[in-house]
Amino acid sequence: MTDRMSSVDRRSFLKTAGAAAAATTLPISLVELAFADPAQNFTFAYISDAHIQHIAGTRFVRNWDRGLIRAVAETNLLTPAPDFVMFGGDLAQLGTKAELDHGAEMLSKLNAKLYCVMGEHDYYLDLGEYWSKLFGPQHYSFDHKGVHFVVLNSILTTDDWTYKRWPTAEQRMLEMAGLDNPNGSPFMVGEKQRAWLAGDLAKVGKDTPVVVFSHSPIQKIYKGWNFWTDDAEQVQALLKPFKTPTVVYGHVHQIQYNQIDNITFHSVMATAWPWPYPESYAQAKAELNFPKMTVPMNRADPFFERDATGWQTMDVAGGRPTLKYNLYNNTNRVVGFDPRIGMPADSAYQDPAKRIPPQTHY
Amino acid sequence: MRIERKAAVVVLAALIAALSALAADTAGGGPPLGLPPVPVPAHNPQSEAKVALGKKLFHDKRFSSTGEVACANCHDATKAFTDSPLAVSEGIRKLNGTRNAPTVINAAYMKTQFWDGRSPDLEDQALHPFLNPVEMGLKNHDPILKIVRKDKDYAKAFQDVFGKSGDAITMTEVTRAIAAFERTIVAGNSPFDRWYFGGEPTALNESQKRGFDLFVNKGRCVSCHRVEQTQAVFTDGRFHNVGVGINAIQGDVPGLAKEFLKAQATLAEVDVKVLGDKRTSELGRFAVSRGFDDLGSFKTPTLRNIAVTAPYMHDGSLKTLREVIVHYNNGGVTKEGDRVNDFLSGGIRPLNLTDAEIDDLVALMEALTSPEFAAAPAAAAAAK
């Protein structure tokens, strides 16, 4: 267990974090002073996990369609406009051409340049072939205003599971689409892609801010739901030599953040549906490694169909993204790295006394 | 036979006693059947003299730049406190606003005022139409204060009600009196109330009863138009994009929204902007909150007396109750197959109601009219 929190007394951490939150809102300005030329600050938007689902003919699940359509339309209204837009994976539900085409058509309405991450729901029908025709390579890197961005395909798994286990591609897709499925398989970046990553990062100065986008968390939270990447430690080892590495991931459909050594982790919201936190799942308790610093989202109000879904913008100052969560019918949240405590913190709710109590569930 | 008749007489007597008790209760300030007590802010207690003063102010046409428009022009008691059948209100020099005059009936229960909730209460609401260029068109409130300070009747009334005279009379007193009057305009006792809260099985016909089942189940109406155990204001007080107005300006949203995203407008500026330009009006609550959640959203109106306040929706764009229900049945578009707007509220989706079911829902809406407004012109027209 590499979770930094495990070595810190919980009460003393909460006290520190609470004091920080009480003293000021998120110290974005401090980050700027410490690390960056403010002129280099920029914002990008992040949409993820749309799960566009084909029913038959021209019919798709309306609720998932509306979630992505709305996120795209709102992103286009951002003033000032974001430098680019990321899509964090799981555009489709079962990886079909119909779903990927329908989703791509919605994403085509974005005004800003789009970069895409591969999700397991996009991949396991044809192993990413049609997705790549639409969106290009499955792993790549790019530089923007002094930050080195890396996109990984983190949802690969063993060759045995991928190529030999299943009689049909459709069954392979369905097996990987389920939670708590003993027939599933843990995600991994894989040796080949790690070798590429090592080579890519070798060309980058160690002071350069590095931000990695993956679909699954490059950390081990809960295996049963694949909130997990099996070779997370090996990928983390490649990032550790850098001064301020950050990993941003989708897949979990909820707010999470963590700090493992010098690597900061943030999750992004889904536009489709929320997942519960795995700690609420009785079977998860025994093997759960949930980041203790994460202030969970409050329970969704079932009146609002879009509550507990959303999208986010990320302000990048000094190479460290601060996530501004746009949460429908809920209180927006801001989570960013706080240099005084050396880990990410929520700008308003880190202090337990300030949290919004969850609704009572009957 | 004899016994039965006796029983009937007893029942009738009990009914009369109950009705008189109800009337007494209403006269004594208790709420009508189906409504909770009227919320009255501590700083503005009700009194008979204050209500009478408010009523006089409400009807005074001198409080407009042309001397032709009073509050009552658009909130006409003989038209269920609306300007039905106008789609949007008509102010000075026949200038049109952009929104359908909401009824004053039961406005006292609303948590915010105006279609976009830009005003927190009745007192604040009363300040704005006086100054809006397309409503009463005054440059500032001075002409009103000049009149109420000098006019003998007003001077006496303000002295009696507030103990104030001359310069001590301000818009605070003027709007408090108007709000006090508006808090007396409450109406329940509809056939629905007698059936649902009064336990009168024959108050609704079978179609209306089926309509209520659809209202709470398949039609999903009750999600926003709330009915509670002991009362029904028929609103959740929230704001929703239901696909009216904004559907027609979808291409213009980015340009219009950016104006508000760049700089926060004051509520007085919002008042002028949204009533002065139809396209800006369609941004709805967003112009007030600047929240993406609120794009194209408007406050859930009450459904009480809906049959006598046509036309419908914030822009008066739907002429009949049937058109409204068809719009919802289509999942937020008036014409089936039209493009759904990008910001539609999550709860609005196709309902698959049959024609007969739509008829039943319309029938239920017609059972929400309070007896004192049943003779309003729109009701008479609908009955033909």
Interface residues (C-beta under 8 A of the other chain):
Chain A: R62 N63 R66 I69 R70 V72 A73 E74 N76 L77 T79 F303 F304 E305 R306 N326 Y328 N329
Chain B: S223 V253 P254 A257 K258 L261 K262 F292 D293 L295 G331 V340 D342 F343 L344 G346 G347 R349
